[in-house]
Amino acid sequence: MRPRRLSEVVGQEHILKAGSLLPRLVAQNRFGSLLFYGPPGCGKTSIAEAIARETGSRFVRVNAVMSNVAELREILAAARRRPEAATILFIDELHRFNKSQQDLLLPDVEEGSVRLVGATTHNPGFYVNPPLLSRSHLFRLEPLATAAVAGVMRAALTDSERGLGARRVTADEKILSDLAVLCDGDLRRALNSLEVLVLGLVEGAAITEAELEVFARERRIRYDADEDEHYDTISAFIKSCRGSDPDAAMYWLAKMLAGGEDPRFIARRLVILASEDVGLADPQALPLTVAAHHACDFVGLPEAEYALAHATLYIATAPKSNSATLALGAAHRALKESPVQPVPVHLRDKGGQASKRVGHGKGYAYSHDFPENISGQDFLGKPLVLYAPKPVGWEAMIADRLARWKELKGSLRRPA
């Protein structure tokens, strides 16, 4: 069922609609190297093969997992010997080529001996060498819409030449739509699933809800621990918690757990959120998330999911303050941009005779000897304002307290 021309490719209208850059480059056969970046089953290989067929180019396919430098050298040498063939070198999973393998491609890409078409599920900005990336047109592909996937499956059921038409199996629109939803925009997976369902039935039968329920129980969430889906999902989780949306936070938590994410990784992110984004607006957030992290080790899955849900909801619904984050950043900037302040003499340690002889600690006023523990002394040689409490949650009381202390300190100020 693979498309034979670009016009047969379903979805990806943002790069394939009439008048777009890619169809124009292919129609004129004036393209250089191309990089297709997107999730599995969205059409990267199909587009590459369609381009080769429409331009009459020699198509050489390499899988980066299986290939090596020797094979690559041989392919490039053959392309140099046959310039009239206009070789397209398609490298699947390009992100798996190391730096030296990618560098090996550069001279031939630069000279035009081959036109590289790379496919990757990983962000090319992180995995493709800058010189190679700068010599390529990058196109991002999206997961296919449910209607597009269902339409291809419908065609596959009736196509006797390339599809499953010879089996005369039928399925109504709702069945195909539900199966497309279960496949998360992955057309390859959808067609493979359809084939399994069809071959499991007698000829002329119909796919029913019963067959679909069996498939649904085996559904796998598209979530790979070392790929973009991992980083994108944890990013959505963090931002949902920070944005005080408990429903979205629980959804992304459930997706990570269903995808097999390490619960301790999620717990660590919650601990960070407790200080970075909740802070003193709710001081109980940090001990609660630390307890959830401990529960992941102490209890283990699946019951540890309850502790993660508990902590996620607490963080998402807590008042937010990033004052601790801002204060720490301000302190780092003060150290970086200004001379480092020496410790004032009255604050220095006076332990030992040598320290006492040079006057360390002299003039220090013991805070507990004063009302509200405010002595009026300064604790920096050159006072700085680094912490700005926010008027939310518990921190609103801290703001009031600091304002009161500032007023009291002014009335009691004395020389160090």
Contacts in CASP RR format, 6 or more apart in sequence:
PFRMAT RR
TARGET T0000
AUTHOR 0000-0000-0000
METHOD contacts of the structure
MODEL  1
MRPRRLSEVVGQEHILKAGSLLPRLVAQNRFGSLLFYGPPGCGKTSIAEA
IARETGSRFVRVNAVMSNVAELREILAAARRRPEAATILFIDELHRFNKS
QQDLLLPDVEEGSVRLVGATTHNPGFYVNPPLLSRSHLFRLEPLATAAVA
GVMRAALTDSERGLGARRVTADEKILSDLAVLCDGDLRRALNSLEVLVLG
LVEGAAITEAELEVFARERRIRYDADEDEHYDTISAFIKSCRGSDPDAAM
YWLAKMLAGGEDPRFIARRLVILASEDVGLADPQALPLTVAAHHACDFVG
LPEAEYALAHATLYIATAPKSNSATLALGAAHRALKESPVQPVPVHLRDK
GGQASKRVGHGKGYAYSHDFPENISGQDFLGKPLVLYAPKPVGWEAMIAD
RLARWKELKGSLRRPA
1 152 0 8 1.000
1 155 0 8 1.000
1 156 0 8 1.000
1 159 0 8 1.000
1 162 0 8 1.000
1 163 0 8 1.000
1 191 0 8 1.000
2 45 0 8 1.000
2 46 0 8 1.000
2 49 0 8 1.000
3 9 0 8 1.000
3 10 0 8 1.000
3 46 0 8 1.000
3 50 0 8 1.000
4 50 0 8 1.000
4 53 0 8 1.000
5 50 0 8 1.000
5 53 0 8 1.000
5 54 0 8 1.000
6 16 0 8 1.000
6 22 0 8 1.000
6 23 0 8 1.000
6 26 0 8 1.000
6 47 0 8 1.000
6 50 0 8 1.000
6 51 0 8 1.000
6 54 0 8 1.000
8 50 0 8 1.000
9 16 0 8 1.000
9 43 0 8 1.000
9 46 0 8 1.000
9 47 0 8 1.000
9 50 0 8 1.000
10 144 0 8 1.000
10 148 0 8 1.000
10 149 0 8 1.000
10 151 0 8 1.000
10 152 0 8 1.000
10 187 0 8 1.000
11 144 0 8 1.000
11 145 0 8 1.000
11 148 0 8 1.000
12 42 0 8 1.000
12 43 0 8 1.000
12 47 0 8 1.000
12 141 0 8 1.000
12 142 0 8 1.000
12 144 0 8 1.000
14 20 0 8 1.000
14 142 0 8 1.000
15 21 0 8 1.000
15 22 0 8 1.000
15 139 0 8 1.000
15 140 0 8 1.000
15 141 0 8 1.000
16 22 0 8 1.000
16 23 0 8 1.000
16 47 0 8 1.000
17 23 0 8 1.000
21 137 0 8 1.000
22 31 0 8 1.000
22 34 0 8 1.000
22 137 0 8 1.000
22 139 0 8 1.000
25 31 0 8 1.000
25 32 0 8 1.000
25 137 0 8 1.000
26 51 0 8 1.000
26 54 0 8 1.000
26 55 0 8 1.000
27 54 0 8 1.000
29 55 0 8 1.000
31 51 0 8 1.000
31 115 0 8 1.000
31 137 0 8 1.000
32 112 0 8 1.000
32 115 0 8 1.000
32 116 0 8 1.000
32 136 0 8 1.000
32 137 0 8 1.000
33 109 0 8 1.000
33 115 0 8 1.000
33 116 0 8 1.000
33 117 0 8 1.000
33 118 0 8 1.000
33 132 0 8 1.000
33 135 0 8 1.000
33 136 0 8 1.000
33 137 0 8 1.000
34 48 0 8 1.000
34 51 0 8 1.000
34 115 0 8 1.000
34 116 0 8 1.000
34 117 0 8 1.000
34 118 0 8 1.000
34 136 0 8 1.000
34 137 0 8 1.000
34 139 0 8 1.000
35 94 0 8 1.000
35 117 0 8 1.000
35 118 0 8 1.000
35 119 0 8 1.000
35 120 0 8 1.000
35 124 0 8 1.000
35 128 0 8 1.000
35 133 0 8 1.000
35 136 0 8 1.000
35 137 0 8 1.000
35 138 0 8 1.000
35 139 0 8 1.000
36 43 0 8 1.000
36 44 0 8 1.000
36 47 0 8 1.000
36 48 0 8 1.000
36 117 0 8 1.000
36 118 0 8 1.000
36 119 0 8 1.000
36 120 0 8 1.000
36 139 0 8 1.000
36 141 0 8 1.000
37 119 0 8 1.000
37 120 0 8 1.000
37 121 0 8 1.000
37 122 0 8 1.000
37 123 0 8 1.000
37 124 0 8 1.000
37 138 0 8 1.000
37 139 0 8 1.000
37 140 0 8 1.000
37 141 0 8 1.000
38 44 0 8 1.000
38 120 0 8 1.000
38 121 0 8 1.000
38 140 0 8 1.000
38 141 0 8 1.000
38 142 0 8 1.000
39 121 0 8 1.000
39 141 0 8 1.000
39 142 0 8 1.000
39 143 0 8 1.000
39 185 0 8 1.000
39 186 0 8 1.000
39 222 0 8 1.000
39 229 0 8 1.000
40 121 0 8 1.000
40 186 0 8 1.000
40 188 0 8 1.000
40 189 0 8 1.000
40 222 0 8 1.000
41 144 0 8 1.000
41 185 0 8 1.000
41 186 0 8 1.000
41 187 0 8 1.000
41 188 0 8 1.000
41 189 0 8 1.000
42 141 0 8 1.000
42 142 0 8 1.000
42 143 0 8 1.000
42 144 0 8 1.000
42 185 0 8 1.000
42 186 0 8 1.000
42 187 0 8 1.000
43 141 0 8 1.000
43 187 0 8 1.000
44 92 0 8 1.000
44 118 0 8 1.000
44 119 0 8 1.000
44 141 0 8 1.000
45 90 0 8 1.000
45 92 0 8 1.000
45 119 0 8 1.000
47 141 0 8 1.000
48 59 0 8 1.000
48 88 0 8 1.000
48 90 0 8 1.000
48 117 0 8 1.000
48 118 0 8 1.000
48 119 0 8 1.000
49 59 0 8 1.000
49 90 0 8 1.000
51 57 0 8 1.000
51 88 0 8 1.000
51 117 0 8 1.000
52 58 0 8 1.000
52 59 0 8 1.000
52 88 0 8 1.000
52 90 0 8 1.000
53 59 0 8 1.000
55 86 0 8 1.000
55 88 0 8 1.000
56 86 0 8 1.000
57 85 0 8 1.000
57 86 0 8 1.000
57 87 0 8 1.000
57 88 0 8 1.000
57 115 0 8 1.000
58 79 0 8 1.000
58 82 0 8 1.000
58 85 0 8 1.000
58 86 0 8 1.000
58 87 0 8 1.000
58 88 0 8 1.000
59 87 0 8 1.000
59 88 0 8 1.000
59 90 0 8 1.000
60 75 0 8 1.000
60 79 0 8 1.000
60 87 0 8 1.000
60 88 0 8 1.000
60 89 0 8 1.000
60 90 0 8 1.000
60 114 0 8 1.000
61 90 0 8 1.000
61 92 0 8 1.000
62 71 0 8 1.000
62 72 0 8 1.000
62 75 0 8 1.000
62 89 0 8 1.000
62 90 0 8 1.000
62 91 0 8 1.000
62 92 0 8 1.000
63 91 0 8 1.000
63 92 0 8 1.000
63 93 0 8 1.000
64 91 0 8 1.000
64 92 0 8 1.000
64 93 0 8 1.000
64 94 0 8 1.000
64 95 0 8 1.000
64 96 0 8 1.000
64 97 0 8 1.000
64 101 0 8 1.000
65 93 0 8 1.000
65 96 0 8 1.000
67 91 0 8 1.000
67 97 0 8 1.000
67 101 0 8 1.000
69 100 0 8 1.000
69 101 0 8 1.000
69 104 0 8 1.000
72 101 0 8 1.000
72 104 0 8 1.000
72 105 0 8 1.000
73 104 0 8 1.000
75 89 0 8 1.000
75 114 0 8 1.000
76 89 0 8 1.000
76 104 0 8 1.000
76 105 0 8 1.000
76 108 0 8 1.000
76 113 0 8 1.000
76 114 0 8 1.000
78 87 0 8 1.000
79 85 0 8 1.000
79 87 0 8 1.000
79 89 0 8 1.000
79 108 0 8 1.000
79 113 0 8 1.000
79 114 0 8 1.000
80 108 0 8 1.000
80 113 0 8 1.000
83 113 0 8 1.000
86 115 0 8 1.000
87 113 0 8 1.000
87 114 0 8 1.000
87 115 0 8 1.000
88 114 0 8 1.000
88 115 0 8 1.000
88 117 0 8 1.000
89 105 0 8 1.000
89 114 0 8 1.000
89 115 0 8 1.000
89 116 0 8 1.000
89 117 0 8 1.000
90 117 0 8 1.000
90 118 0 8 1.000
90 119 0 8 1.000
91 97 0 8 1.000
91 116 0 8 1.000
91 117 0 8 1.000
91 118 0 8 1.000
91 119 0 8 1.000
92 118 0 8 1.000
92 119 0 8 1.000
93 119 0 8 1.000
93 120 0 8 1.000
93 121 0 8 1.000
94 102 0 8 1.000
94 118 0 8 1.000
94 119 0 8 1.000
94 120 0 8 1.000
94 124 0 8 1.000
94 127 0 8 1.000
94 128 0 8 1.000
95 120 0 8 1.000
95 121 0 8 1.000
95 122 0 8 1.000
95 124 0 8 1.000
95 127 0 8 1.000
95 128 0 8 1.000
99 129 0 8 1.000
102 128 0 8 1.000
102 129 0 8 1.000
102 132 0 8 1.000
103 129 0 8 1.000
103 131 0 8 1.000
103 132 0 8 1.000
105 114 0 8 1.000
105 116 0 8 1.000
105 132 0 8 1.000
106 131 0 8 1.000
106 132 0 8 1.000
106 135 0 8 1.000
108 114 0 8 1.000
109 115 0 8 1.000
109 116 0 8 1.000
109 132 0 8 1.000
109 135 0 8 1.000
110 135 0 8 1.000
116 132 0 8 1.000
116 136 0 8 1.000
118 136 0 8 1.000
120 127 0 8 1.000
120 128 0 8 1.000
121 224 0 8 1.000
121 227 0 8 1.000
121 228 0 8 1.000
122 227 0 8 1.000
122 228 0 8 1.000
123 228 0 8 1.000
124 133 0 8 1.000
124 138 0 8 1.000
125 133 0 8 1.000
128 136 0 8 1.000
143 184 0 8 1.000
143 185 0 8 1.000
143 186 0 8 1.000
144 185 0 8 1.000
144 186 0 8 1.000
144 187 0 8 1.000
145 185 0 8 1.000
146 177 0 8 1.000
146 180 0 8 1.000
146 181 0 8 1.000
146 185 0 8 1.000
147 177 0 8 1.000
147 180 0 8 1.000
148 187 0 8 1.000
149 180 0 8 1.000
149 183 0 8 1.000
149 185 0 8 1.000
149 187 0 8 1.000
149 190 0 8 1.000
150 173 0 8 1.000
150 176 0 8 1.000
150 177 0 8 1.000
150 179 0 8 1.000
150 180 0 8 1.000
151 176 0 8 1.000
152 187 0 8 1.000
152 190 0 8 1.000
152 191 0 8 1.000
153 171 0 8 1.000
153 176 0 8 1.000
153 179 0 8 1.000
153 180 0 8 1.000
153 190 0 8 1.000
153 191 0 8 1.000
153 194 0 8 1.000
154 171 0 8 1.000
154 173 0 8 1.000
154 176 0 8 1.000
156 162 0 8 1.000
156 163 0 8 1.000
156 164 0 8 1.000
156 165 0 8 1.000
156 191 0 8 1.000
156 194 0 8 1.000
157 163 0 8 1.000
157 164 0 8 1.000
157 165 0 8 1.000
157 169 0 8 1.000
157 170 0 8 1.000
157 171 0 8 1.000
157 194 0 8 1.000
157 198 0 8 1.000
158 165 0 8 1.000
159 165 0 8 1.000
160 166 0 8 1.000
164 194 0 8 1.000
164 195 0 8 1.000
164 198 0 8 1.000
167 198 0 8 1.000
167 199 0 8 1.000
167 201 0 8 1.000
167 203 0 8 1.000
167 204 0 8 1.000
168 203 0 8 1.000
168 204 0 8 1.000
169 197 0 8 1.000
169 198 0 8 1.000
169 201 0 8 1.000
169 203 0 8 1.000
169 204 0 8 1.000
169 205 0 8 1.000
169 206 0 8 1.000
169 207 0 8 1.000
170 204 0 8 1.000
170 205 0 8 1.000
170 206 0 8 1.000
170 207 0 8 1.000
171 179 0 8 1.000
171 206 0 8 1.000
171 207 0 8 1.000
172 206 0 8 1.000
175 207 0 8 1.000
175 208 0 8 1.000
175 209 0 8 1.000
175 212 0 8 1.000
178 212 0 8 1.000
179 190 0 8 1.000
179 193 0 8 1.000
179 194 0 8 1.000
179 197 0 8 1.000
179 212 0 8 1.000
179 215 0 8 1.000
180 190 0 8 1.000
182 193 0 8 1.000
182 212 0 8 1.000
182 215 0 8 1.000
182 216 0 8 1.000
182 219 0 8 1.000
183 189 0 8 1.000
183 190 0 8 1.000
183 193 0 8 1.000
184 221 0 8 1.000
184 222 0 8 1.000
186 222 0 8 1.000
193 215 0 8 1.000
196 215 0 8 1.000
197 207 0 8 1.000
197 211 0 8 1.000
197 212 0 8 1.000
197 215 0 8 1.000
198 207 0 8 1.000
201 207 0 8 1.000
201 211 0 8 1.000
220 259 0 8 1.000
221 255 0 8 1.000
221 258 0 8 1.000
221 259 0 8 1.000
222 229 0 8 1.000
223 229 0 8 1.000
223 230 0 8 1.000
223 233 0 8 1.000
223 255 0 8 1.000
223 256 0 8 1.000
223 258 0 8 1.000
223 259 0 8 1.000
223 260 0 8 1.000
223 261 0 8 1.000
224 230 0 8 1.000
225 260 0 8 1.000
225 261 0 8 1.000
225 262 0 8 1.000
230 261 0 8 1.000
233 252 0 8 1.000
233 255 0 8 1.000
233 256 0 8 1.000
233 261 0 8 1.000
234 252 0 8 1.000
234 256 0 8 1.000
234 261 0 8 1.000
234 265 0 8 1.000
234 266 0 8 1.000
234 269 0 8 1.000
236 248 0 8 1.000
236 252 0 8 1.000
237 249 0 8 1.000
237 252 0 8 1.000
237 253 0 8 1.000
237 256 0 8 1.000
237 266 0 8 1.000
237 269 0 8 1.000
237 312 0 8 1.000
238 269 0 8 1.000
238 273 0 8 1.000
240 248 0 8 1.000
240 249 0 8 1.000
240 251 0 8 1.000
240 252 0 8 1.000
240 316 0 8 1.000
241 249 0 8 1.000
241 270 0 8 1.000
241 273 0 8 1.000
241 277 0 8 1.000
241 312 0 8 1.000
241 315 0 8 1.000
241 316 0 8 1.000
242 273 0 8 1.000
242 277 0 8 1.000
242 320 0 8 1.000
243 316 0 8 1.000
243 320 0 8 1.000
244 316 0 8 1.000
244 317 0 8 1.000
244 320 0 8 1.000
245 316 0 8 1.000
246 312 0 8 1.000
246 313 0 8 1.000
246 316 0 8 1.000
246 317 0 8 1.000
249 312 0 8 1.000
249 313 0 8 1.000
249 315 0 8 1.000
249 316 0 8 1.000
250 309 0 8 1.000
250 312 0 8 1.000
250 313 0 8 1.000
250 316 0 8 1.000
253 266 0 8 1.000
253 308 0 8 1.000
253 309 0 8 1.000
253 312 0 8 1.000
256 266 0 8 1.000
257 263 0 8 1.000
257 266 0 8 1.000
257 305 0 8 1.000
257 308 0 8 1.000
263 296 0 8 1.000
263 300 0 8 1.000
263 301 0 8 1.000
263 304 0 8 1.000
263 305 0 8 1.000
263 308 0 8 1.000
264 293 0 8 1.000
264 296 0 8 1.000
264 297 0 8 1.000
266 308 0 8 1.000
267 289 0 8 1.000
267 292 0 8 1.000
267 293 0 8 1.000
267 296 0 8 1.000
267 307 0 8 1.000
267 308 0 8 1.000
267 311 0 8 1.000
268 293 0 8 1.000
270 289 0 8 1.000
270 292 0 8 1.000
270 293 0 8 1.000
270 308 0 8 1.000
270 311 0 8 1.000
270 312 0 8 1.000
270 315 0 8 1.000
271 286 0 8 1.000
271 289 0 8 1.000
271 290 0 8 1.000
271 293 0 8 1.000
273 285 0 8 1.000
273 289 0 8 1.000
273 315 0 8 1.000
274 285 0 8 1.000
274 286 0 8 1.000
274 288 0 8 1.000
274 289 0 8 1.000
274 290 0 8 1.000
274 315 0 8 1.000
275 285 0 8 1.000
275 286 0 8 1.000
275 324 0 8 1.000
275 325 0 8 1.000
276 322 0 8 1.000
276 324 0 8 1.000
276 325 0 8 1.000
277 315 0 8 1.000
277 320 0 8 1.000
277 321 0 8 1.000
277 322 0 8 1.000
277 325 0 8 1.000
278 285 0 8 1.000
278 286 0 8 1.000
278 315 0 8 1.000
278 318 0 8 1.000
278 319 0 8 1.000
278 320 0 8 1.000
278 321 0 8 1.000
279 285 0 8 1.000
279 286 0 8 1.000
279 321 0 8 1.000
279 322 0 8 1.000
279 323 0 8 1.000
279 324 0 8 1.000
279 395 0 8 1.000
280 321 0 8 1.000
280 323 0 8 1.000
280 324 0 8 1.000
280 389 0 8 1.000
280 394 0 8 1.000
280 395 0 8 1.000
280 398 0 8 1.000
281 318 0 8 1.000
281 319 0 8 1.000
281 320 0 8 1.000
281 321 0 8 1.000
281 390 0 8 1.000
281 392 0 8 1.000
281 393 0 8 1.000
281 394 0 8 1.000
281 395 0 8 1.000
282 318 0 8 1.000
282 319 0 8 1.000
282 393 0 8 1.000
282 394 0 8 1.000
283 394 0 8 1.000
285 314 0 8 1.000
285 315 0 8 1.000
285 318 0 8 1.000
288 310 0 8 1.000
288 311 0 8 1.000
288 314 0 8 1.000
289 311 0 8 1.000
289 314 0 8 1.000
289 315 0 8 1.000
291 307 0 8 1.000
291 311 0 8 1.000
292 307 0 8 1.000
292 308 0 8 1.000
292 310 0 8 1.000
292 311 0 8 1.000
295 304 0 8 1.000
295 307 0 8 1.000
296 304 0 8 1.000
296 307 0 8 1.000
296 308 0 8 1.000
299 307 0 8 1.000
319 392 0 8 1.000
319 393 0 8 1.000
319 394 0 8 1.000
319 395 0 8 1.000
320 392 0 8 1.000
321 389 0 8 1.000
321 390 0 8 1.000
321 392 0 8 1.000
321 393 0 8 1.000
321 395 0 8 1.000
323 387 0 8 1.000
323 388 0 8 1.000
323 389 0 8 1.000
323 390 0 8 1.000
323 395 0 8 1.000
326 388 0 8 1.000
327 386 0 8 1.000
327 387 0 8 1.000
327 388 0 8 1.000
330 384 0 8 1.000
330 386 0 8 1.000
330 387 0 8 1.000
331 386 0 8 1.000
334 384 0 8 1.000
334 386 0 8 1.000
341 380 0 8 1.000
341 381 0 8 1.000
341 382 0 8 1.000
342 381 0 8 1.000
344 378 0 8 1.000
344 379 0 8 1.000
344 380 0 8 1.000
344 381 0 8 1.000
344 416 0 8 1.000
345 359 0 8 1.000
345 360 0 8 1.000
345 361 0 8 1.000
345 362 0 8 1.000
345 416 0 8 1.000
346 361 0 8 1.000
346 362 0 8 1.000
346 363 0 8 1.000
346 364 0 8 1.000
346 377 0 8 1.000
346 416 0 8 1.000
347 361 0 8 1.000
347 364 0 8 1.000
347 379 0 8 1.000
348 355 0 8 1.000
348 360 0 8 1.000
348 361 0 8 1.000
349 355 0 8 1.000
349 360 0 8 1.000
349 361 0 8 1.000
350 356 0 8 1.000
350 359 0 8 1.000
350 360 0 8 1.000
350 361 0 8 1.000
350 362 0 8 1.000
351 360 0 8 1.000
355 361 0 8 1.000
363 416 0 8 1.000
364 377 0 8 1.000
365 375 0 8 1.000
365 376 0 8 1.000
365 377 0 8 1.000
365 414 0 8 1.000
366 375 0 8 1.000
367 373 0 8 1.000
367 374 0 8 1.000
367 375 0 8 1.000
369 375 0 8 1.000
370 376 0 8 1.000
370 412 0 8 1.000
371 408 0 8 1.000
372 404 0 8 1.000
372 405 0 8 1.000
372 408 0 8 1.000
374 405 0 8 1.000
374 408 0 8 1.000
374 409 0 8 1.000
374 412 0 8 1.000
375 412 0 8 1.000
375 414 0 8 1.000
376 408 0 8 1.000
376 409 0 8 1.000
376 410 0 8 1.000
376 412 0 8 1.000
376 413 0 8 1.000
376 414 0 8 1.000
377 414 0 8 1.000
377 416 0 8 1.000
378 416 0 8 1.000
389 395 0 8 1.000
389 396 0 8 1.000
389 398 0 8 1.000
389 399 0 8 1.000
389 402 0 8 1.000
390 396 0 8 1.000
390 399 0 8 1.000
391 399 0 8 1.000
END
